[in-house]
């Protein structure tokens, strides 16, 4: 599974660095380093939606505070199913 976080200027201002760090923590804590690839990209074209994240090409908007619940629902549940 591939998670891509926007690190363009708008998302950076909205906290993309903290989102990346939160995803790194979740991946490590879940022991999914070998099943989840985390990467960054510049503008995804949805600046108004906050920190943009794609999971296997499906677009979402997250914040550092919502990453744990998002990870459980959209990543861990699918990878471990």
C-alpha positions in Angstrom: 0.0 0.0 0.0 1.3 3.5 -0.8 0.5 6.6 1.2 1.5 9.9 -0.4 1.4 13.2 1.5 1.4 16.6 -0.2 4.3 18.7 0.9 3.5 21.6 -1.4 3.5 25.1 0.1 -0.2 25.3 1.0 -0.2 21.8 2.7 3.1 22.6 4.3 1.6 25.7 6.0 -1.3 23.5 7.1 0.9 20.9 8.8 2.1 18.4 6.3 5.4 17.8 8.1 3.5 16.8 11.3 1.2 14.6 9.2 4.3 12.8 7.7 5.7 12.3 11.2 2.4 11.0 12.5 2.2 8.5 9.6 5.8 7.4 10.3 4.9 6.7 13.9 1.7 4.8 13.0 3.5 2.6 10.5 6.4 1.8 12.9 4.1 1.2 15.9 1.9 -1.2 13.7 5.0 -3.1 12.4 3.9 -2.4 8.8 7.2 -1.0 7.5 7.4 -3.8 4.9 3.7 -3.3 3.7 3.2 0.4 3.7 5.3 2.9 1.6 5.2 6.5 2.7 6.2 9.3 0.3 5.8 12.9 -0.3 4.8 14.9 -3.4 4.3 18.5 -4.4 0.9 20.0 -5.1 -2.0 17.6 -5.7 -4.3 20.4 -6.8 -6.6 20.3 -3.9 -5.1 23.1 -1.8 -8.4 24.2 -0.3 -8.9 20.8 1.4 -6.0 21.0 3.8 -3.2 18.4 4.0 -3.9 16.2 1.0 -3.1 12.5 1.3 -3.6 9.7 -1.2 -3.9 6.1 -0.2 -3.5 3.9 -3.3 -4.5 6.9 -5.4 -7.7 7.7 -3.4 -7.6 11.3 -2.2 -8.3 12.3 1.5 -7.7 15.4 3.6 -6.1 14.8 7.0 -4.4 16.6 9.9 -1.8 15.4 12.4 -4.7 15.0 14.9 -6.7 12.8 12.6 -3.9 10.5 11.4 -4.3 7.8 14.1 -8.0 7.2 13.4 -7.4 7.6 9.6 -4.6 5.1 9.7 -6.6 2.5 11.5 -9.6 2.8 9.1 -8.0 3.4 5.8 -4.6 1.7 6.0 -4.2 -0.8 8.8 -7.7 -2.4 8.4 -7.0 -2.9 4.7 -3.4 -4.1 5.0 -4.1 -6.6 7.7 -7.4 -7.9 6.3 
